[in-house]
Amino acid sequence: MARIAGVNIPTNKRVEIALRSIHGIGPVKAREICEKVNVVVLTRPGTGVDEINTEWDFPVLDIPSVDVSAKEIRLRVAKGESIEAMVSGPVEEYIFSAGLYRD
């Protein structure tokens, strides 16, 4: 399953067509996106490299899984607790400096 902007997009279609599943992206915008970006596919826990659709011809990075819950990060930040062991330094700095997850 491919997800972009929280939307499941079809993996059995060309990227330019699949992007149109996202609200607000039509043929022209989809073509612009394909011309301007480099897409890299990352593995996720429970998904092996062999399960990734290779028809799209994107580089695949088989990254180690990290047992980190986005929900737990949000809860800790909301409570003012440290998330140092859960995210990298720059990510932690950005979350706190941008005031994310405070409410």
C-alpha positions as CSV (number, residue, x, y, z in Angstrom):
1,M,0.0,0.0,0.0
2,A,1.3,3.4,-0.9
3,R,0.3,6.4,1.3
4,I,0.8,10.0,0.5
5,A,-0.7,12.9,2.5
6,G,-2.7,10.3,4.4
7,V,-4.3,8.9,1.3
8,N,-4.0,5.3,0.1
9,I,-3.0,5.6,-3.6
10,P,-3.2,2.8,-6.1
11,T,0.0,0.9,-6.7
12,N,-1.2,-0.8,-9.8
13,K,-1.2,2.4,-11.9
14,R,1.5,4.7,-13.2
15,V,2.5,7.3,-10.5
16,E,1.2,10.1,-12.6
17,I,-2.3,8.5,-12.6
18,A,-2.1,7.3,-9.0
19,L,-1.4,10.8,-7.7
20,R,-4.8,11.9,-8.9
21,S,-6.3,10.0,-6.0
22,I,-5.2,12.8,-3.8
23,H,-7.8,15.6,-3.5
24,G,-6.7,18.7,-5.5
25,I,-4.2,16.9,-7.8
26,G,-5.3,16.7,-11.4
27,P,-3.4,15.7,-14.5
28,V,-1.3,18.8,-14.8
29,K,-0.3,18.9,-11.1
30,A,0.5,15.2,-11.2
31,R,2.8,15.6,-14.2
32,E,4.5,18.6,-12.5
33,I,5.1,16.5,-9.3
34,C,6.6,13.6,-11.3
35,E,8.9,16.0,-13.1
36,K,10.1,17.8,-9.9
37,V,10.5,15.2,-7.2
38,N,12.7,12.2,-6.5
39,V,10.7,9.4,-4.9
40,V,12.3,6.9,-2.5
41,V,10.4,3.9,-1.1
42,L,11.0,3.0,2.5
43,T,10.1,-0.4,4.0
44,R,7.9,-0.4,7.1
45,P,7.6,-2.9,9.9
46,G,5.8,-5.9,8.6
47,T,6.5,-5.2,5.0
48,G,9.3,-6.9,3.2
49,V,11.2,-5.6,0.2
50,D,9.6,-8.4,-1.8
51,E,6.2,-7.0,-1.2
52,I,6.9,-3.6,-2.8
53,N,5.6,-3.0,-6.3
54,T,8.6,-2.7,-8.5
55,E,6.7,-1.5,-11.6
56,W,7.1,2.1,-10.4
57,D,10.9,1.7,-10.7
58,F,11.8,3.8,-7.6
59,P,14.8,3.1,-5.4
60,V,13.9,1.1,-2.3
61,L,15.6,1.5,1.1
62,D,15.3,-1.4,3.4
63,I,15.5,0.5,6.7
64,P,15.6,-1.0,10.2
65,S,12.3,-0.8,12.0
66,V,12.1,1.5,14.9
67,D,9.6,0.8,17.7
68,V,8.3,4.4,18.0
69,S,4.7,5.3,18.2
70,A,3.7,8.7,16.8
71,K,0.8,8.7,19.3
72,E,3.3,8.2,22.2
73,I,5.5,11.1,20.8
74,R,2.4,13.4,20.7
75,L,1.3,12.4,24.2
76,R,4.8,13.0,25.7
77,V,5.2,16.4,24.0
78,A,1.7,17.4,25.2
79,K,2.8,16.5,28.8
80,G,6.1,18.4,28.4
81,E,8.1,15.1,28.7
82,S,11.3,14.3,26.8
83,I,11.2,12.5,23.5
84,E,15.0,12.4,23.2
85,A,15.2,8.6,23.0
86,M,12.4,8.5,20.4
87,V,13.5,11.0,17.7
88,S,16.7,12.5,16.4
89,G,17.9,15.8,17.9
90,P,16.9,17.9,14.9
91,V,13.4,16.4,14.9
92,E,13.0,17.0,18.6
93,E,14.2,20.6,18.2
94,Y,11.8,21.2,15.4
95,I,8.8,19.7,17.2
96,F,9.4,21.9,20.3
97,S,10.4,25.1,18.4
98,A,7.4,24.9,16.1
99,G,5.1,24.2,19.1
100,L,3.8,21.0,17.6
101,Y,1.5,18.6,19.6
102,R,1.0,21.1,22.5
103,D,-2.8,20.9,22.6
